């Protein structure tokens, strides 16, 4: 099957189209709300420490609770689980709207809402990934994941723009109302789509016992262990430096907020290109090769970005970082999804979320601390080189995780 045919195959699947459209509507609201929460935390305090604390409150639960929610997912019907989590997220957005619109919001309340939202989001991550596998046939899994990534990255660009318009013309409260309404898209899709029949669940034990069983499964599966390790390395050491783009735009390139917008757009264009490329790959061998290349390229691009003095070259390298980061991330996810025993899917994807979703935020915090001590350039060069060296060491030992191969 040709690359374009594979892509059309995923898009021609009614279930996937409905699910992708519903998710995209919801993602637009989610990205808009992230901007709204950040701006509201600044408006309430005008203190960077509070802005950072609110950001951390939304991120940390994914690391702490993601694997446990993955265990719960393995126990429950995926559709009902996804419906329940999205309803909770919609309710939290509605509460944010009411508190803000009534002028009852305080920074302590916002911190509490950020924590609750982070916990609900950590419950959502594993099922968000698992549902793609439930909706499409295995032959279309790679292109479906790639197309989902394209839509996710487009929503990451469009959602904040929508937030800006709403804040300018109405209020921050309007952003939260928009997000609450956006969940109607994914909820409708979840009611409509047909899912592949689930495999029979195993014997149910205690929650902690099943979590330990999932961790034991990963630790004794060489392929999954290496894929998760590669995800953690590239997310923290490679994509984590991306979180420092505001500092590079201002301190290194002297371009201010306009430069930041240009760098972010370049990275976004590169990310979409990487996702589209993977959607066109035909065989498991091609996906593994592209993933090896992308994970190695990411570290090199970050290191060279740290040495860059030209803003034009910086834009090019930001595009390469976006391209290699997303291509590597999607490739690793495809390999992982294709290698998981169905009985452990939720638990493994919970661990994946803890590394791949939360990793860039953790890497950004680490990069910021190191940049404060050693400078932005030195931090980026060291982080990129260490990323490439670790990736090379792991891939030389063999990149596992077979995918469906229809060549």
JOCOR-V734456 format. One record per backbone hydrogen bond with DSSP energy under -0.5 kcal/mol. NH is the residue of the N-H (numbers start at 1). CO is the residue of the C=O. If there is no record, write none. Layout:
NH,CO  NH,CO
This chain:
6,2  7,3  8,4  9,5  10,6  11,7  12,8  13,9  13,10  14,12  17,13  18,14  19,15  20,16  21,17  22,18  23,19  24,20  25,21  26,22  27,23  28,24  29,25  30,26  31,27  32,28  33,29  34,30  35,31  36,32  37,33  38,34  39,35  40,36  41,37  42,38  43,39  44,40  45,41  46,42  51,47  52,48  53,49  54,50  55,51  56,52  57,53  58,54  59,55  60,56  61,57  62,59  63,59  63,60  64,60  65,61  66,61  66,62  69,65  70,66  71,67  72,68  73,69  74,70  75,71  75,72  76,72  76,73  81,77  82,78  83,79  84,80  85,81  86,82  87,83  88,84  89,85  90,86  91,87  92,88  93,89  94,90  95,91  96,92  97,93  98,94  99,95  100,96  101,97  102,98  103,100  104,99  105,99  110,106  111,107  112,108  113,109  114,110  115,111  116,112  117,113  118,114  119,115  120,116  121,117  122,118  123,119  124,120  125,121  126,122  127,123  128,124  129,125  130,126  131,127  132,128  132,129  133,129  134,130  135,131  136,132  140,137  141,138  144,140  145,141  146,142  147,143  148,144  149,145  150,146  151,147  152,148  153,149  154,150  155,151  156,152  157,153  157,154  158,154  159,155  161,157  162,158  163,159  164,160  165,161  166,162  167,163  168,164  169,165  170,166  175,171  175,172  176,172  177,173  178,174  179,175  180,176  181,177  182,178  183,179  183,180  184,181  185,182  186,182  187,183  188,184  189,185  190,186  191,187  192,188  193,189  196,134  210,206  211,207  212,208  213,209  214,210  215,211  216,212  217,213  218,214  219,215  220,216  221,218  222,220  225,221  226,222  227,223  228,224  229,225  230,226  231,227  232,228  233,229  234,230  235,231  236,232  237,233  238,233  238,234  239,234  240,235  241,238  242,239  243,239  243,240  244,241  245,242  248,244  249,245  250,246  251,247  252,247  252,248  253,248  255,249  256,249  258,255  259,255  260,256  261,257  262,258  263,259  264,260  265,261  266,262  267,263  268,264  269,265  270,266  271,267  272,268  273,269  274,270  275,271  276,272  277,273  278,274  279,275  280,276  280,277  281,277  281,278  287,283  288,284  289,285  290,286  291,287  292,288  293,289  294,290  295,291  296,292  297,293  298,294  299,295  300,296  301,297  302,298  303,299  304,300  305,301  306,302  307,303  307,304  308,304  308,305  314,310  315,311  316,312  317,313  318,314  319,315  320,316  321,317  322,318  323,319  324,320  325,321  326,322  327,323  328,324  329,325  330,326  331,327  332,328  333,329  334,330  335,331  336,332  337,333  338,334  339,335  339,336  340,336  344,341  345,342  348,344  349,345  350,346  351,347  352,348  353,349  354,350  355,351  356,352  357,352  357,353  358,353  359,355  362,358  363,359  364,360  365,361  366,362  367,363  368,364  369,365  370,366  371,367  372,368  373,369  374,370  375,371  379,375  380,376  381,377  382,378  383,379  384,380  385,381  386,382  387,383  388,384  389,385  390,386  391,387  392,388  393,389  394,390  395,391  396,392  397,393  397,394  398,395  400,398  406,282  406,404
